[in-house]
Amino acid sequence: MTLFSAATVRRLLANTSSSSNFLHYARRHLSSTTPVSNFDKLGCIGLGLMGHGIAQTAAMAAAKENIHSSIIAFESDQKFLDSGRDRIQKSVDKLVSKEKLTSSQADALMGKITFTTDRDALNDTDLIVEAIIENMDLKKQLYSDLGQQCKPETVFASNTSSLSITQMAEASGRPDKFVGIHFFNPVQIMKLVEVIKTEHTDPTVFDNTVKWVDQIGKVAVKCGDTPGFIVNRLLVPNLIQAMLMLERGDATTHDIDISMQLGAGNPMGPLHLADYVGLDTCLFIMQGWVNDFPEERAFVVPEMLKDKVAKGELGRKSGKGFYEWNGDRRGDPVE
């Protein structure tokens, strides 16, 4: 049985309307439910940019290695469900055309996935990976609902890139069975996956999740619930510092970027990368950190970034940011 720490009990008591509610919570969720060692039935919530890639990657492993009997791909809206299915199908068809998959392997991959708008289909899954919009209130409500409807053994995992895993875990009603699983875009290609634990996470649940990441052909790195985890915690402040240099007039866009390419061996400069990621995304992440961790001196939002986002200059996606863009082709720096 997984026990709560004293600090966790105090937090739960503070967040419940009465001690009787907490006791009800404890009786239900502190019962001796042994974590499953293999995630046979997988649930994927959200089939957008990241979610469809997660479902496809898991289905590929399931078809080749039989690690999943089935994958439940859920979207609440039929339009988004159809869009997600089409994205996976097109990606699989491309692999067939490049002779990286046979037609029979492609059929087996697609056959592993059940596409549905019925959330009850997730009730008996062993692991659910969520990849919905980066909105904490929406995620908390989703996990609160899932915590009530799914079997007690189901493990929840959020693909968030910057939000607090701990807050979602506590909202779920089963914080011991909650982890972060942060994939990188494009999921089908990028090998790295950050696996995040909180102070509540059952060690067995965490180890099983790391094992699952390995089983689907990815490289897992372990991290605590720190803002941005490993990659974004190191990367985003680097992008911000480049913006601050430009804002102060210390160097030009070209010179900042070429310096980091030729001097540090980076494949692209920080302002180029910020444009590629999306300036609105950079602002969303850093503003969230500033709000949540006001004492952290590394977290600051440049006025230049606010101004560009306000004007709709979001980088590659809008055609203009720190550079001019024509689709995916980068042009000259914006003067």
Protein Blocks (a to p, Z undefined) as FASTA:
>chain_A
ZZddfklmmmmmmmpcbfklmmmmmmmmmpccdddfbdfbacdehjafklmmmmmmmmmm
mmmnopafbdcdddfbfklmmmmmmmmmmmmmmmmmnopacfklmmmmmmmpccdfbfkl
mmmpcbdcddbdddfklmmmmmmmmmmmmcfklccddfbfkbcfklmmmmnopamlcccd
dddddfklmmbdcddddfklcfklmmmmmmmmmmnopacddddddehijmmmmmmmmmmm
mmmmmmnopacfklmmmmmmmmnopabdfklmmmmnopklmmmmmmmmmmmmmmlmklcc
dfklmmmmmnopnbjmnopafbccehjaccdddZZ
